[in-house]
Amino acid sequence: MRALLIDDSRATRAFLRRMLVELGFDVIEAANGVEGLARIAEADDDFTIALVDWHMPEMNGLEFLRSFRQTHPTSSMKTVMVSSVTDPDRIGEVIESGVADYLMKPFTKDALLSKLSLVGIDV
């Protein structure tokens, strides 16, 4: 299983990486949506999941999701938005972009496991 972490916070990426590696994932990181799209283009294999922060420079998470879905409409990669945004209208906007689920910051390993299970990834 391969995971793509897209977040401008090194601390958040390190936190998520540690959890995902413990769960058996090979993890690739990107600091924003532009880098995330580049990591996908460079990959020799599909990612199982992308965990994407909403607020990032250059290309935010919502822009990344829209671009990814437009350029990879048949991809089986699951996408989970990871954010502290709580406004239901804004979360609805993300859901409409094709994200599989939404993980609220701060979160625990149990919350991550629950989201992985909800999107169909058994670890």
ZIDABEL-V420929 format. One record per residue. N is the residue number from 1. SS is DSSP state (@ for helix, = for strand, . for the rest). PHI is phi as a letter, one per 20 degrees, with the letter a starting at -180 (* if undefined). D_CENTER is the distance of its C-alpha to the mean C-alpha in Angstrom with 2 decimals. Layout:
N,SS,PHI,D_CENTER
N,SS,PHI,D_CENTER
This chain:
1,.,*,14.02
2,=,c,11.59
3,=,c,8.10
4,=,d,6.50
5,=,d,5.74
6,=,c,6.11
7,.,b,8.43
8,.,f,12.15
9,.,e,13.33
10,@,f,14.56
11,@,f,15.35
12,@,f,11.94
13,@,f,10.67
14,@,f,13.92
15,@,f,13.62
16,@,f,10.34
17,@,g,11.80
18,@,g,15.01
19,@,f,13.81
20,@,f,11.99
21,@,f,15.04
22,@,g,17.31
23,.,e,15.82
24,.,n,16.58
25,.,e,13.45
26,=,e,14.00
27,=,d,11.43
28,=,d,11.11
29,=,d,10.22
30,=,b,10.32
31,.,e,11.70
32,.,a,10.92
33,@,f,10.10
34,@,f,13.39
35,@,f,12.76
36,@,f,9.47
37,@,f,11.75
38,@,f,14.41
39,@,f,12.70
40,@,f,12.18
41,@,f,15.81
42,@,f,17.06
43,.,f,15.73
44,.,e,18.62
45,.,b,16.68
46,.,f,13.75
47,.,e,10.44
48,.,f,10.22
49,=,b,6.51
50,=,c,3.33
51,=,d,1.59
52,=,c,3.11
53,=,f,6.70
54,.,e,9.27
55,.,e,12.32
56,.,b,12.62
57,.,f,15.68
58,.,m,16.43
59,.,b,13.61
60,.,f,11.61
61,@,f,8.31
62,@,f,10.63
63,@,f,12.53
64,@,g,9.82
65,@,g,9.05
66,@,f,12.84
67,@,f,13.65
68,@,f,11.50
69,@,f,13.05
70,@,f,16.36
71,@,e,16.53
72,.,c,15.13
73,.,f,16.46
74,.,d,17.17
75,.,f,14.05
76,.,e,13.35
77,.,f,9.72
78,=,e,7.93
79,=,c,4.97
80,=,c,4.48
81,=,f,5.38
82,=,d,6.64
83,=,b,10.06
84,.,d,13.78
85,.,f,14.86
86,.,d,17.26
87,.,f,19.09
88,@,g,19.10
89,@,f,19.79
90,@,f,16.80
91,@,f,14.50
92,@,g,16.47
93,@,f,15.78
94,@,f,11.99
95,@,g,12.94
96,@,f,15.39
97,.,f,12.98
98,.,o,11.90
99,.,f,8.74
100,.,f,9.50
101,=,a,9.35
102,=,c,9.16
103,=,d,9.30
104,=,e,12.07
105,.,e,12.77
106,.,f,14.80
107,.,c,13.94
108,.,d,15.57
109,@,f,15.06
110,@,f,16.66
111,@,f,14.24
112,@,f,11.30
113,@,g,13.73
114,@,f,14.59
115,@,f,11.20
116,@,g,10.95
117,@,f,14.51
118,@,f,14.13
119,.,e,11.88
120,.,n,14.45
121,.,d,13.38
122,.,e,16.43
123,.,d,16.64
